[in-house]
Amino acid sequence: MDFLSTQLAHILHALQNFQLTPWKTVGLLGSVMFTSRWFVQLYYTRKHKRVVMPLSFWWLSVVGSALLLAYFTIGKNDSVGIISNFFPAFVSIYNLIVHLRHHKNSITGDTIA
């Protein structure tokens, strides 16, 4: 068998043995949410004809990161997954807070300190 046939056989074997556990559901949902934020950003950028990072982008980032961290921490105990999702979670929370503060200040007329 050539390389491609061997890889296809491995993939088909893995799909036949795939079991959807509650923690895999959490991980998959987190992955879908974290990935979907880019489609949201693309939609708003095309709509406004400039680069836009809407509030929903940050919410999807925070929730997706939280679900992925839960999956990698509790469901899988995978240090690589934890490390690769911790920093994006931190940055997303920070940007969400900055966005909400800016929005509040623009409504109240307060200056940003």
C-alpha positions as CSV (number, residue, x, y, z in Angstrom):
1,M,0.0,0.0,0.0
2,D,1.2,3.5,-0.7
3,F,1.3,6.3,1.9
4,L,-2.1,7.8,1.0
5,S,-3.9,4.5,1.1
6,T,-2.3,3.7,4.5
7,Q,-3.4,7.1,5.9
8,L,-6.9,6.7,4.5
9,A,-7.1,3.3,6.1
10,H,-6.1,4.8,9.5
11,I,-8.6,7.5,9.2
12,L,-11.4,5.1,8.4
13,H,-10.4,2.9,11.2
14,A,-10.5,5.8,13.6
15,L,-13.9,6.9,12.4
16,Q,-15.3,3.5,12.9
17,N,-14.1,3.5,16.5
18,F,-15.2,7.0,17.3
19,Q,-17.2,7.4,20.4
20,L,-18.8,10.7,21.3
21,T,-18.4,11.1,25.1
22,P,-19.7,14.1,27.1
23,W,-16.2,15.5,27.3
24,K,-15.6,15.1,23.6
25,T,-18.9,17.0,23.1
26,V,-17.6,19.8,25.3
27,G,-14.3,19.9,23.3
28,L,-16.0,19.8,19.9
29,L,-18.4,22.6,20.9
30,G,-15.5,24.7,22.2
31,S,-13.6,24.1,18.9
32,V,-16.6,25.1,16.8
33,M,-17.2,28.2,18.9
34,F,-13.5,29.2,18.8
35,T,-13.3,28.7,15.1
36,S,-16.7,30.4,14.3
37,R,-15.4,33.6,15.7
38,W,-13.3,34.1,12.5
39,F,-16.4,33.7,10.3
40,V,-18.2,36.3,12.5
41,Q,-15.1,38.7,12.1
42,L,-15.0,38.1,8.3
43,Y,-18.8,38.8,8.0
44,Y,-18.5,42.1,9.9
45,T,-15.3,43.2,8.0
46,R,-17.0,42.6,4.7
47,K,-20.2,44.3,5.9
48,H,-18.4,47.4,7.1
49,K,-15.7,47.3,4.4
50,R,-13.0,47.7,7.1
51,V,-11.4,45.4,9.7
52,V,-13.9,45.0,12.5
53,M,-13.7,43.0,15.7
54,P,-17.3,42.8,17.0
55,L,-18.2,42.1,20.5
56,S,-19.5,38.6,19.5
57,F,-15.9,37.8,18.4
58,W,-14.7,38.2,21.9
59,W,-17.6,36.3,23.5
60,L,-17.1,33.4,21.1
61,S,-13.4,33.5,22.0
62,V,-14.0,33.5,25.7
63,V,-16.6,30.8,25.7
64,G,-14.8,28.6,23.2
65,S,-11.5,28.9,25.2
66,A,-13.3,28.1,28.4
67,L,-14.9,25.0,26.9
68,L,-11.6,23.9,25.4
69,L,-9.7,24.5,28.7
70,A,-12.4,22.4,30.5
71,Y,-12.0,19.6,27.9
72,F,-8.2,19.6,28.0
73,T,-8.0,20.0,31.8
74,I,-10.8,17.7,33.0
75,G,-11.8,15.6,30.1
76,K,-8.4,14.7,28.6
77,N,-5.7,15.9,31.1
78,D,-3.6,17.1,28.2
79,S,-0.9,19.7,29.1
80,V,-0.3,20.7,25.5
81,G,-4.0,21.5,25.0
82,I,-4.1,23.4,28.3
83,I,-1.1,25.5,27.4
84,S,-2.2,26.2,23.8
85,N,-5.7,27.4,25.0
86,F,-4.7,29.3,28.2
87,F,-3.1,32.3,26.6
88,P,-5.9,32.9,24.0
89,A,-8.4,32.7,26.9
90,F,-6.5,35.3,28.9
91,V,-6.2,37.6,25.9
92,S,-9.8,37.2,24.9
93,I,-11.0,38.0,28.4
94,Y,-8.7,41.1,28.5
95,N,-10.0,42.3,25.1
96,L,-13.6,41.7,26.1
97,I,-13.1,43.8,29.3
98,V,-11.4,46.6,27.3
99,H,-14.2,46.6,24.8
100,L,-16.9,46.7,27.4
101,R,-15.1,49.6,29.3
102,H,-14.7,51.5,26.1
103,H,-18.4,51.0,25.2
104,K,-19.5,52.1,28.7
105,N,-17.2,55.2,28.6
106,S,-18.5,56.2,25.2
107,I,-22.1,56.0,26.5
108,T,-21.4,57.9,29.7
109,G,-18.9,60.3,28.2
110,D,-16.3,59.4,30.8
111,T,-12.7,59.6,29.7
112,I,-10.6,56.5,29.7
113,A,-8.0,56.6,32.6
